[in-house]
Amino acid sequence: MIPGHSSVPVHRSILAVDIEQSSWTDGPIRAELREHTYRLLREAMTYAGVEPATAILSPIAATASWC
């Protein structure tokens, strides 16, 4: 065992959200979409019992089109 680490497993999850054709929107619309998406995710996590301090919402900008 590594000193300072617990032997109890810790569950971690990653959630990715892709809004179809959001890259075709301009800055203000994209910012509004992001704000609404974050609000919905926070509400869903709160409803599911996920403590806000344990949830990290972070935008990751995709630079390549996969279509």
N, C-alpha and C positions, 0 to 999 in steps of 0.2 A: 504494500500500500504506500502511496505517495504521502509524505508528511503534509498535514494541513488539508487533505482531501478526504471526503467522506466515502465510505464504501457503498453507500446507498445510491442506486441509479437515479439520475435526474432526467425527467422527460423534457424534451425540447421539440418544438414544431416550427416549421417554416410555411408561411402562406404567401403565395404570389397571386396578384390580381392583375389581369390584363383587360383593359377596356378597349373593345374593338374600335379601331381607327382613331384612337385618341391622339396618335401622333400627327394626325391631319388637322388637329384643332390648333388655334393660336394660344398664346400664353395665358391670357385671362380665363379663357374657357377651360384650358387644361388645369389651371390652378383651382378653379371652382369644382371641377370633377374630382381632383385630388382631395379637396376639403370635404366634399360630400362622402367620398369613399372612406376616408379616415373616420368621419363621424359614424358612419354605418358600422365599420369594423369595431370601433370603441364600444358602441352600443351592444353589438353582438357578443363581444368578449365579456362585457359587464354582465349581460344576461346569462352567459355561460359560466360565470363565476371566476373569470380570469381577472386577477388584480391588476389595475392599471400600471402599477410600479413594475410588474414583471413582463409587461408587453412592450415591445419596441416596434414602433411604426417608422419605417424608413423608406424613402423613395429610392428606387434604383432605376436609373434612366437606361433604357435599351437604346443602343445606337445602331443596331442592324435590323433590317427587315427580314423576316423569315418567310415571307410570302413569295 
